[in-house]
Amino acid sequence: MSAIDRPMPPLNADERTTLEGWLDFHRITLAMKCEGLDEEQAAAASVPPSGFTLTGLVQHMAEVERNWFRRVFAGEQAPPIYDPQADPDGPDGGFDVAAGATLSDALATWHAEIARAREHCADRALADTGRFMEQDVSLRWIYVHMIEEYARHNGHADLVRERIDGTTGV
């Protein structure tokens, strides 16, 4: 049984509560996929030739949170976390794990980015917009995109976790 509490998203709530509930559900799911792993397990590549790891995935999701909520929605000039030389308008990185990088550090960075995302969204309406590809993009769209991003990557995380120790279905 997991030590992490993952509430079910509300079954009958307003739009914002529903979107935020599902986003948090998927964020917590990723944390649960990493729960109980040591640093070596979290750095284990999925299947050759892929170098995909759970540590890299958590780093990537920190970059994704930073990109959509800080750069796009809030308009901050927030440089990439794991590759400061990367184009901040390019694809979200973080998958590559540097020597000495740890899952615990990646989780701390990811949690900090989630906290910043929540701060940026707290007093904003779903129809409020940021800028993406020289167009307005609503917070509503960003929430839906982030739910999709987490859902897709949580499927990857489930397969990697199963390969590491047989754990599935969290």
N, C-alpha and C positions, 0 to 999 in steps of 0.2 A: 504494500500500500504506500502511496506517495505521501510525503510530509508536506507537499505543496497543496494548498487548497485551490481548487479550480471550480468556481461556481458556474453552473449552467447559465448561459445567456437567458434573459427574460423571455418568456413565451408570449407575453402580451403587454407590450410597452410602447411608448412613443418611439419615433424614428431614431432620435439621437441616443436614447438609452439602449435601443436594440443594436445600433451600429457600434457603440462603445463597448457593449457587453460582448459582442462577437469578437471585436478586436482584442479585448483583454483575454477572452477565452483562448484565442490562438497564441497570444504572447505567453500566457501561462503554460500552454501545451508545449511550447518550445523549451521553457525552463524545465518542465517535467521530463522531456526527452533527454536532457543533460544531467538530471538528478542522479547522484550516486556514482558518477563516473570519476575515475582519477584522471590526472592530466594526460597520461599516456593513452588511455582509452579515448579520451575526447580528441586527441590529435591523430588517431588512427584513420588512415584514408579509407574511403568506402570500398571501392573495387578498382584495381588497376585497369586502365591507366589514369583514372580519375584521382585527383588529390583532394577530393571533397571530404571535409572533416566537420564534426560538430563544433569544434572551436572556431573554425573558419565560418561556419554558418551563423554562429552567434555574432561574430565580428561583422559579417555582412549585414545582418539585421540591424545592428547598431548604425551602420552606414545608411541603411534604408530609412530608418527612423529619422536620422539627422537630415537626410536629403529632403524627404517629403514634408516634415513638420517644421524644420528650421529654415532650410534654404527656400523651398518652394512656397510653403504657406506663410511663414513669418518674414521671408525676405532677408534672412540673416546671411552674412558672409561667413559661413562655417566651413572651414576646409575639411577635406577628407580626413578621417581619423587614422586609418592604417596605411595610407599611402599619400602623405601630404603633397607629393609632387603630381598626383593625379589631377586630371581636369575635373573640377567640382561639377561641371555640367555633363560629364561623361557618365558611363554606367556605374552603378553602385558597386564598389569593390568589397574588400575585406575577406574574400575567400582564402587568399594566401596567408598562411600562418608563418610569421617570422620566428626565427630561432629564439627560444626563451619565452615566447608568448604562451599564456596559460588560459585555460577555460575560466578560471576564477576572475582573472583580469578582464577577459572579454565579457563575462556576465556583468561585472560591475560597470563597465562602460556602457553596455546595452541598457542596463537599468537606469543609468543616468540619462541616456538619450530618451528613454520612455518618459521619465519624469519631466524632461524639458518639453517633450511633445504634449504632455497633459497640460503643462503651464500655458503653452501657446494656444491650446484649444479651449481652455476652460471658459472663457468669457466671449467666445466667438460663436456665431450662428453657423448652421450647416451650409447656408447659402453664401457665407463670406468666402472670398477668393484670395488665392495666391497666384503666382505666375509660373507657368510651365510651358516651355517651347513657344514663348512669346504669346501665350493665350491665358485667359483667366481659367483657373481650375478651382472648383468649390471644395470646401472642407468635406462635404458629403462624398464627392468623388474620391478624395484622398482616403477617407475611411474605407470605402468599398475596395479601393485598390490595395490598401494595406491588409485587409482581411484576406483578399485573394492571394497576396504575396506570402503571408504567413501560412495559409492553408496549403499552398503548393510546397513551400519549403518544409512544413511539418511532415508532409508525406515523405520527402527526402530523408528528414531526420529519423522518421520511424524505420526506414529501411537500414540506415546506418546503425542505429541503435540495435536493431535485431541482429545485424552482423556482428556487433561487438559482444553482446552478452545474451542474446535471445529475447530481450524485453520487447514486447509489442503492445499496442493497444492503449497506451496512455493518452 
